């Protein structure tokens, strides 16, 4: 285990090793549960990252799965110990945990460890890049569920904490963001809210904290489905698909995907769209022009 690995990264290393070894032997989760005399839910939760496995449980499991190399076993046991460090992050507090899906909780953990993040968004600015008034306007706009004032306030506070944690990290990740041109026109909350959001994006972009490119309407490369919003988080080095985590939102569901082949497909598509989109200078000009339009329209009223 590398010095300084977080409980999140350590837990991920262990559970992926368990899953890969199980699949390599052609075993199901039920097979593991029966042989280890565990409940099926315990196996599912360990492989899903919902709970950590104890070193005492891990050693016989590794033997059953055929992992017997002494060095590898010792490393995985060390990771299992590190994964059980009991820190209480803000998103585990009851007031937030009740309103966050399991996938979004994992996403927040990975955001704290990622060395690089790629955001692709069509309809809204990615959550950690939203300003408070924009986040609230977005939550009040969705028609697929009726949100209480308490729920809106909690979700807005969650996004603000994610923003603070991500953008003010001592070792911030390299963030690349692809935003559809239509997003810059869409007035969640009205012109004043959009002005605040675009001004913030421009400042983040010009300061180098976030790399933003606008995807123009006339782009001539294949695009991800409009209904798909995704984040690609790289935990060791940018572009390392074997150590990448995907977070996807499709329709009413969200999920964490840990698959190197799918991560590679997403990365190649992202890079293709990135290269075909407005470059940094053109994006700056576009955002400035849109802000001038909003200011001019406001002055005419």
C-alpha positions, -999 to 999 in steps of 0.1 A, spaced: 0 0 0 13 35 -9 20 58 20 -8 82 25 -35 62 8 -70 71 21 -95 46 35 -115 51 3 -87 41 -20 -76 13 3 -112 -1 4 -115 1 -34 -82 -18 -39 -94 -46 -17 -129 -50 -31 -117 -49 -67 -92 -76 -59 -119 -98 -43 -143 -93 -72 -117 -99 -99 -104 -131 -82 -140 -144 -77 -149 -137 -114 -116 -153 -126 -126 -185 -108 -161 -184 -122 -177 -181 -88 -209 -162 -80 -214 -140 -49 -238 -167 -37 -210 -193 -40 -187 -171 -18 -214 -165 8 -221 -202 11 -185 -213 13 -176 -186 38 -208 -191 58 -217 -154 53 -250 -138 42 -252 -129 6 -259 -93 15 -225 -92 33 -207 -102 1 -227 -78 -20 -219 -49 4 -182 -57 6 -178 -59 -32 -200 -28 -36 -179 -7 -12 -206 -1 13 -187 -17 41 -150 -26 47 -139 -62 53 -120 -71 84 -85 -86 81 -97 -117 99 -124 -122 73 -101 -113 44 -74 -139 50 -96 -170 46 -115 -153 18 -82 -148 -2 -72 -184 4 -106 -196 -9 -103 -173 -40 -68 -187 -47 -48 -156 -37 -19 -171 -18 11 -150 -28 25 -138 6 34 -103 -6 0 -98 -23 -19 -111 7 1 -89 31 -6 -58 10 -43 -65 8 -45 -71 45 -27 -38 51 -53 -21 28 -81 -38 47 -68 -23 79 -64 12 64 -99 10 50 -114 7 85 -101 40 98 -131 56 114 -132 91 102 -166 108 100 -168 127 67 -196 153 63 -215 132 38 -219 104 63 -237 126 87 -274 116 90 -288 149 76 -269 143 43 -268 105 42 -306 103 41 -308 124 9 -278 110 -10 -279 78 -31 -252 52 -24 -236 60 -58 -235 97 -50 -219 90 -16 -192 70 -33 -187 98 -59 -180 123 -31 -154 100 -16 -137 95 -49 -138 133 -56 -117 138 -25 -90 114 -39 -91 120 -77 -60 134 -94 -81 143 -125 -118 146 -132 -136 149 -166 -171 163 -165 -195 160 -195 -228 178 -191 -256 188 -215 -284 203 -194 -268 217 -162 -234 228 -148 -218 199 -130 -228 198 -93 -194 208 -77 -191 238 -101 -225 252 -93 -229 284 -73 -256 284 -46 -284 302 -63 -279 282 -95 -280 249 -75 -312 260 -58 -328 270 -91 -320 237 -107 -335 217 -78 -367 238 -80 -370 232 -117 -371 194 -118 -407 181 -124 -400 144 -118 -402 147 -81 -417 171 -56 -390 184 -33 -397 197 2 -379 229 13 -359 208 38 -348 185 10 -339 214 -13 -319 231 15 -300 199 23 -291 191 -13 -280 226 -19 -258 225 12 -244 192 0 -234 207 -34 -218 236 -17 -197 214 5 -186 193 -25 -176 225 -42 -156 237 -12 -139 203 -7 -130 199 -44 -119 234 -54 -100 241 -22 -81 209 -19 -44 213 -10 -37 191 -40 -66 200 -64 -73 176 -93 -69 186 -130 -105 193 -139 -117 193 -176 -154 202 -182 -173 199 -215 -205 220 -215 -230 219 -242 -237 253 -259 -274 251 -250 -264 250 -213 -250 285 -216 -283 297 -229 -306 279 -204 -318 303 -177 -324 283 -146 -337 308 -121 -337 337 -146 -310 360 -161 -295 370 -127 -289 335 -116 -274 325 -150 -252 356 -149 -238 346 -114 -231 310 -126 -214 320 -159 -194 347 -141 -181 321 -117 -173 296 -145 -154 323 -163 -134 331 -132 -126 294 -125 -116 290 -161 -94 321 -163 -77 312 -130 -68 278 -143 -87 259 -116 -111 244 -141 -105 238 -178 -138 245 -196 -147 240 -233 -180 247 -249 -194 219 -272 -209 239 -302 -241 230 -319 -223 222 -352 -197 199 -338 -189 171 -362 -180 141 -340 -201 115 -323 -215 127 -289 -226 108 -258 -264 104 -255 -281 136 -245 -297 118 -215 -263 107 -202 -244 129 -177 -212 115 -165 -180 121 -145 -148 102 -150 -125 103 -120 -89 92 -122 -74 80 -89 -37 76 -99 -30 94 -131 -51 111 -158 -59 86 -186 -52 55 -165 -84 35 -174 -75 7 -150 -77 31 -121 -107 52 -133 -142 54 -118 -172 65 -138 -203 81 -123 -233 82 -146 -267 97 -144 -293 83 -168 -329 92 -165 -339 87 -129 -309 66 -118 -273 70 -110 -245 45 -107 -208 40 -101 -190 20 -129 -156 4 -123 -147 -12 -156 -115 -4 -175 -129 -12 -209 -159 11 -204 -137 38 -189 -115 36 -220 -145 41 -243 -157 71 -223 -122 86 -222 -117 82 -260 -150 98 -267 -144 126 -242 -110 133 -258 -126 133 -293 -152 158 -283 -127 179 -263 -105 183 -293 -134 192 -316 -149 218 -292 -142 255 -287 -107 259 -274 -99 278 -242 -97 312 -259 -129 307 -279 -147 295 -248 -136 326 -229 -149 348 -257 -181 329 -258 -188 332 -221 -179 369 -221 -202 375 -250 -231 357 -233 -225 377 -201 -227 409 -222 -259 398 -237 -274 391 -203 -263 425 -190 -276 443 -221 -310 426 -218 -312 436 -182 -304 472 -189 -332 473 -216 -359 464 -190 
